[in-house]
Amino acid sequence: MNRILQYISDIDPIELNYLDQVTNNMTEQDFNQFITHYVGRRQSPTIVLLLCLIGLFGVSGIHRFILGQIGMGLLYFFTAGLCFVGTIIDAVSYKRLTTEANIKVANEILMMMEGEFIPY
């Protein structure tokens, strides 16, 4: 757990627990490869919250785009965040949204590592 915290300071406990489980049996070289790619692709909860709040006053759905939810991003964009209700709900649950997206990123990186193909 400590080695993950060295690289990521604003990590959610659920995300930390998941990463600890999947990296527990990794060699140091595999862990370094994984964490390098993960930190580069991981989304910060603070950034997601800020982009969500921008949706209340400007363009809605940006936070969904950066989380990889293109369809929801388009829906929010064209419906003003589902008349702002969806944006308000997302502002309340931004940590859960970010954690789910980051776990998905971790799984994608693990699948690439199993295939020994990591794009740079």
PyMOL commands that set and color helices and strands:
alter all, ss='L'
color gray80, all
select helices_A, chain A and resi 2-5+13-23+28-41+45-57+62-66+70-78+80-83+85-92+94-114
alter helices_A, ss='H'
color red, helices_A
deselect
rebuild
show_as cartoon
